Amino acid sequence: MALISYHPLPQLSTLSVKAPKACMNLTFNYSSSKGGETLKKPCSPRHEMGSNQVLVTNSMAPEKIEIFKSMESWAEDNILVYLKPVDKCWQPQDFLPEPTSDGFYDQIKELQERAKEVPDDYFVVLVGHMIAEEALPTYQTMLNTFDGVRDETGASPTSWATWTRAWTAEENRHGDLLNRYLYLSGRVDMRAIEKTIQYLIGSGMDPRTENNPYLGYVYTSFQERATFISHGNAARLAKQHGDLKLAQICGLIAADEKRHENAYSKIVQKLFEIEPDTTILAFSDMMRKKISMPAHLMYDGRDYNLFDHFAAVAARLGVYSARDYADVMEHLVNYWEVEKLTSLSPEGRKAQEFVCGLPQRFRIIAERSQGRAKQAPFMPFSWVYDREVRL
């Protein structure tokens, strides 16, 4: 779940819509970290919330917990099937130089020769992907906040808990593989990257899912879709730069993300069947509250706007942009057949109308924003030894 959405968009006030952040931060500041800073220093004792943001927890009515308990058998038959047996999963070492091989050092040299042809801006995006993947402990923690589906013991046999642990185990390979590839490439400052990872895990995240699995599974459906797109585009660019092995790596990670997206989306699809009104309200709520990327508190010890800068590079390269953000929304609206929902409450119908209209609104705003975009400045990134990269 690198989970990713990057591209600056203006406020949606003229549309009477609360502006989400593109994958998950749609508004950035290309300037330095001075002035107007909304991110607090990571790893501080607490993160202050915005003045208009209210901390909400356990927002799901207690009786709704029974719905998820009643879905245990369904989840076992329909969600756990998206997991692969460990023996059939690829492992990071399958795509890295073999230490016991006589040609180990030659394999490293070949990897580094291929990496020489890849530009710094691509490595900035790849490092950002890896850092987001390495913050996996935070994501498992988040899933275990959801009422009715959390792992109550750490080794609970319920279908929901089994999924969370096995999903985490599969995702763990992504950060491991990208981390080792980047280390062997010789192109990046691993200590600066490692600091960023430590800061990020220490900072945690609050996606504002309120311990509510209706909100939480909408969030994960969106995020996994975004990550699938982002890693897939990273694979395409790696191929263009001549590194076919790296393209294969990114493609494999994208395939995992797609499989995980299918599982989370299927959960929400089932919730629409069982509780359409509650589920459409949850979908609308997450769209209004700004889906925030798990890595939005990214920090390397000096750049408080590091995520924004990384996201700007990713958007410029076409790895993930506002158009992709709109495409994810449209995909979910179509997959869940939101326009066809009936027997909704008045509030549900309003939420339905709001959600169905969002993709086109975002596309219009993205086009206007791109038309007004100015030449972006260059910014030094600690991850590539302070070499400057255009945002």
TIBAKOL-125105 format. One record per residue: residue in one letter; x negated, y, z of N, C-alpha, C in turn. Coordinates in steps of 0.1 Angstrom, whole numbers, plus 5000, padded with zeros to 4 digits. Each point is the difference from the previous one (the first is absolute). Layout:
AXYZXYZXYZ/...
! end
This chain:
M499149885000500950125000499150125000/A499450034990499250124999501050114999/L501049974995501150095000499650144996/I500550054989499450114994500950094993/S499950135001500850104993499350135001/Y499650054989499350125001500450094989/H500250125001500150104989500850125006/P499550114998500650125007501350044992/L501050025008501350064995500450115009/P500750104994500650115008501149955009/Q500450095009501149965009501349994991/L500949925005501349974993501150095005/S499750115006501150085007501150044990/T499650034988501050044990501049894997/L499649885003500949884997500749965013/S499850075011500649965012499649865004/V498749974998499549875003498850025009/K499849925010498850015009498949944992/A498950074998498949954992499249895005/P500149884994499249895004498550034996/K499149925006498650014996499749894991/A499450034989499849904990499049905005/C500449884997499349885004498950035009/M500250045007501150035008499850145005/N499550084992499850145004500150094988/L501150064998500250074987499550155001/T499650055011499550135001498650015006/F499150054992498650005005499550145000/N498950025007499250124999498649974995/Y499750054988498749974994498950085006/S500350095009499050085006499349925011/S499150075008499349945011501049975011/S499549945011500849975011500450115009/K499650124996500450125008501350054997/G500850045010501350074998501149914996/G501150015006501249934996499949855002/E499049965008499849855001501149935008/T500549904994501149925007499549885007/L498849954996499549885006499150045012/K500249935011499250025011498849905000/K499050035008498849924999500349865004/P499749904991500349865003499349965012/C500649905007499549945012500150095012/S500750114999500350085011501049935009/P500250035012500949935009501449994994/R500450104993501449994994500050094988/H500949974991500250084988501350095002/E499850134999501150095002500949984987/M501350005003500949994988500450144996/G500550004987500550134995501150055008/S500250134999501050075009501449954996/N500249964988501449954996500149855000/Q499149945007499949855000500449955014/V500949925002500449945012499749865001/L499349965011499749865002501249925003/V500349904991501149915002499649865000/T500449925010499749865001501349925002/N499949874996501149915003501450054995/S500050054988501250064994501049904996/M499749884999500949904995501049965012/A501249994997501049965010499749865005/P500149975013499749875005500749884993/E501250024995500749894994499449974986/K499350094994499449974988498849905001/I499549995012498949905002500549864997/E501349985003500549864997500049974985/I500250114992499949974985498749944996/F498950065006498749944996499849875006/K500549975012499949875005500749904992/S501250044995500849914991499349974987/M499150094996499349994987498849915001/E499749945011498849925002499849894990/S501149924998499949894991499950054985/W500750114997499950064987498650044997/A499450075010498650054998499049884998/E500249895007499249894998500149944986/D501250004995500249944987499750104988/N500150135003499950094989498950105001/I499350025011498950095002498749935002/L500049905008498749935002499549934988/V500949984990499549944987499150094992/Y500050135004499150094993498649995005/L499749935011498749985005499349884993/K498750014998499349894994499249925011/P499949874998499249925009498650054999/V499350005012498650055000499149934990/D500249874998499149934991500250044985/K501250074997500250044987499850154998/C499650075010499750144999498550024996/W499850114992498650044997499450065013/Q498749995001499350055011498950104995/P499750105008499050104995498749944994/Q499549905006498849944995500149944986/D501249984996500149944986499650104989/F499950135004499750114990498750085003/L499249945009498850075005498849914998/P498850064999498849924999499949905011/E499549884996499949895009498750005007/P500050025014498750015007499149884999/T500549884998499249885000499549974986/S500450084990499649974986498650054998/D499349934991498750054996500050134993/G501250034994500250124992500750115008/F499949995013500850105009499550144997/Y498750035000499650134998500250054986/D499949914990500350044986501550044999/Q500949925007501450035000500350145006/I499350045010500150135006499650114990/K498849974994499650104990501050024988/E500649894996501050014990501250085004/L500449985013501150075005499750155001/Q498850035004499650145001499850074986/E499649924990499850054987501450044994/R501049925003501450034996500550125007/A499750015013500550115008499450144995/K498849994994499450134996500850074989/E500849924993500850064989501350065005/V500349985013501350055006499850135006/P500850104997499850145005500350015015/D499550115006500250025014501550025003/D500850074992501450025003500849875002/Y499649904991500649875002499649935013/F498850025004499549945013500750075011/V500350124999500850075011501349945002/V500749974989501349935000499949865006/L499049934995499849865005499749995015/V499250105004499750005014501350045008/G500850094995501250035007501049885001/H500049924989500849885000499549905011/M498749995000499449905010500250055014/I499950135003500250055014501449975004/A501050034991501449985003500249855003/E499449914992500249865003499349965013/E498950065003499349965013500750045012/A501050094999500850045012501149905003/L499949884995501049905002500549985014/P499150015011500649985013501150105003/T499950124995501150105002501349954994/Y499949944988501349964993500649885007/Q499349915005500649895007500650055013/T499350105006500650065012501450074997/M500050074989501350064996501149904998/L499749894993501049904997500649945013/N499149995010500449955013500750105009/T500350124995500850095007501549984997/F500349924989501450004995500849915010/D501150055005500949935008500649884992/G500149895007500749884994499149924991/V498850044996499249924991498550005005/R499750075011498650015005499649865005/D498749995000499349885006499950025015/E500949935007500150035015498949955008/T499349894995498949945008498650014994/G500050034987498750004993499849874992/A500949905003499949884992501549944999/S500950094999501449965000500349924987/P500849895002500349914988501150064991/T500650115004501150054991499650034986/S500950004991499750034986499450144998/W500650095007499550144999498650015005/A499749955012498750015005499049924992/T500449884994499149934992499650074987/W501050074994499850084989499050115003/T500250085011499150115003498549955002/R499849895007498649955002499449964987/A500849924992499449954987499850114990/W501050094999499850124992498750075003/T499850025013498750075005498849924996/A500149875001498849914996499750014985/E501050004992499850024986499450144996/E500650105006499550134998498650025005/N499649935010498650025005498949984990/R500349914990499049974990499750124991/H501050094999499850114991498950105004/G500150045013499050095005498649935001/D500049875003498749935001499350004986/L500849974990499449994986499550144996/L500850105001499650134995498950055008/N500049985013498950045009498649944995/R500049874998498849944996499550044986/Y501050024991499650044987499450145000/L500650095008499550145001498650005006/Y499849925010498749995007498949954990/L500349904992499049944991499850104988/S501050084997499850094988498950105002/G499750045012498950105002500450144997/R501350024997500450134995500750095011/V500249945012500850075010499350005013/D500350105009499450015013500949925010/M499549885003500849915008500250055014/R499150075005500150055014501150115001/A500150084990501050105000501449944998/I500049894992501349934998500449935012/E499049945007500449925012500550105011/K499450125001500550105009501550034997/T500350024987501350034996501049895004/I499649884998500949885004500250015015/Q499050025008500250005014500950115005/Y499750124994500950115003501549974997/L500249944988501349974996500849905008/I499349895004500649905008500350065014/G499150085005500250075013501150105000/S500350064988501150104999501349945000/G500149884994501349934999500950074989/M501349985001500950064991501450005006/D500850094995501550005004500850034987/P500449894994500850014988501550055002/R500350025013501350045004501149904997/T499749875002500949904998500849965012/E499750075012500850005012500349865005/N499049914999500249865005501249934993/N500450054989501249964993499649924987/P500349875000499649924988500850054987/Y501150065001500750054988499150104993/L499550105009499150104995498749944996/G499549915009498649944998499949924987/Y501049924996499949924988500250084988/V500750125001500150094988498650064998/Y499450045011498650065000499049904994/T500049875004499049914995500349964985/S501350004997500349974986499450114991/F500250135004499450114992498549995000/Q499449985012498550005000499449894992/E500649885001499449894992500150024985/R501150064996500250034986498950114996/A499850105008499050104997498649954999/T499749915009498749945001499749914988/F501149924996499949924988499650094988/I500750114998499750094989498650065001/S499650045012498750075001498949904997/H500049885006498949914998500049954985/G501249994994500149964986499350114991/N500350125003499350114992498550015003/A499649965012498649995003499349894992/A500749894998499549894992499950054985/R501050074995499950054986498850094998/L499850095010498850104998498749925002/A499949915009498849925001499649934987/K501049954993499849934987499550104990/Q500650125000499650114991498550045002/H499649995013498650045003499049884998/G500549884996499249894996499749905012/D500650025011499849915011501249905001/L499849894993501149914998500249925013/K499049985008500149935013500850095010/L499750135000500850095009501450004995/A500250014987501450004995500849875005/Q499349894999500649885005500350005015/I499150065008500350025014501250085003/C500050124994501250095002501349944995/G499949924989501249934995500549905009/L499149925006500549905010500650065012/I499550115005500650075011501450054996/A500150064988501350054995501049895000/A499649884995500949895000500549965013/D499150005010500549975014501050105005/E499750134997500950115004501449984993/K500049964988501249984993500849895007/R499449895003500749895007500550045013/H499350085008500450055012501250104999/E499950084989501150094997501349934998/N499949894992501149924997500749955013/A499249965010500549955012500850115008/Y499350115002500650115007501350054993/S499950014987501250054993501249915001/K499649875000501149905001500750015014/I499250035011500650025013501050114999/V499750114994500950125000501249964991/Q499749934989501149964991501149925008/K499549915009500949925008500750095010/L499350105006500750095009501150084993/F499850044987501050074993501249914998/E499849874999501249904999500749995013/I499350005011500649985013500650135006/E499250114999500350135007499750114990/P500850014989499750114990499950145006/D500950035009500150145005498850035008/T499649915009498950025009498750014991/T499949924990498849994992499850124991/I501150054994499950124992499650125008/L500650015012499650115009498549995004/A499549885002498649985003499150044988/F500449964988499350044988499950154998/S501250065002500050154999499250065010/D500149955012499250065012498550004997/M499549894995498649994997499650094989/M500850024990499750094989500050145005/R500950045009500050135005498950045010/K499549905007499050025011498650004995/K499750004987498750004995499349875003/I500049914990499249885002498650035000/S499349985012498650045002499149884998/M499050024992499049894998499449965013/P499749875002499449955012498650075002/A499350044990498750065001500050155000/H501250065003500050154999499250075011/L499649925010499150065010498549974998/M499749974988498649974995499150115004/Y498949975006499050105005498649945000/D499050074996498749955000499150075010/G500550085009499350075010499850154997/R500450044988499950144997501150064991/D500649914991501050054991501449975005/Y500750105005501349975005501149984989/N499650044988500949984988499549894991/L499349905006499449904992501049924992/F501149965006501049934992500550084989/D500350135002500550084989499050014988/H498750015004499050014990499849874992/F500049895007500049874994501249984991/A501250045005501249984992500050084988/A499550125000499950094989499149934989/V498949945004499249934990500749894994/A500749925008500849894995501150044990/A500650115003501150054991499450054987/R498850075001499450044987499649894991/L499549895006499649884992501149924995/G501250035005501249924996500149875007/V499449995012500149885008501450005007/Y500450125005501350015006500450155000/S501150034995500450144999501550025004/A500550124999501450025004500949934990/R499649984988500949924991500149865005/D498949945005500149875005500949995013/Y500050105008500850015012501550004995/A500350084990501450004995500449864994/D499049944994500349864994500349905011/V499250015011500349915011501450025005/M500450125002501450035005501049944990/E499850034987500949954990500149855000/H498849935001500049865000500849945012/L499850065011500849955012501550024999/V500350124995501550034998500649904990/N499349974990500549904990500049865005/Y498949965007499949865005501049975010/W500350105009501049985010501450044995/E500150044988501350034993500850105009/V499350105004500650105009501250074994/E499950034987501150074993501349915000/K499949875001501249915000500649985014/L499450055010500649985013501450065002/T500949925006501350045002500449995015/S501250045004500549995013499150075011/L499450114996499150075009500850105007/S499550045012500650115008499750134992/P500750115004499650134994498550045001/E499449975012498650025002499249914990/G500449884999499449914991500050044985/R501250054996500150054986499150124998/K499950095010499150114998498549964999/A499749905009498649944999499749944987/Q501049934994499949934987499850104989/E500750115000499950114990498650065002/F499650035012498750065002498849914995/V500049885003498949914996500049984985/C501249984994500049974986499550124992/G500250125005499550124993498650045002/L499349945010498750045003498949984989/P500049884993498949984990500050114990/Q501150034994500050104990499650145005/R500450035012499650135006498550005002/F499449895004498650015002499250014987/R500649934989499350014987500050154995/I501150065002500150144996499050095007/I499949985013499150085008498649974997/A499749874997498649964997499650074987/E500950004990499750064987499750155002/R500950075008499850145002498650035008/S499849915009498750025008498849984992/Q500149904991498849984991499850114990/G501150064996499950114991499450135006/R500150015014499550115007498649975006/A499549884999498849955006498850084995/K499250045009498750074996498949905000/Q498950044994498849925000499649975015/A499949885003499749965014498550025003/P499650035012498650025004499349875002/F498750015002499249885003499949995015/M499849885006500049985014498949905003/P499150025009499149895004500749905008/F499749874998500549895008498949935007/S500149985013499049935007499949864996/W501049944994500049864996499049984989/V499850104992499049984989498850105002/Y499550005012498850085004500250144997/D501250065002500250144998499950054986/R500049914991500150044986501450064997/E500050114992501350074998500849934989/V501349995003501049944991501150104997/R500550014988501150094997501349945006/L500850095007501249955006501149994989/
! end
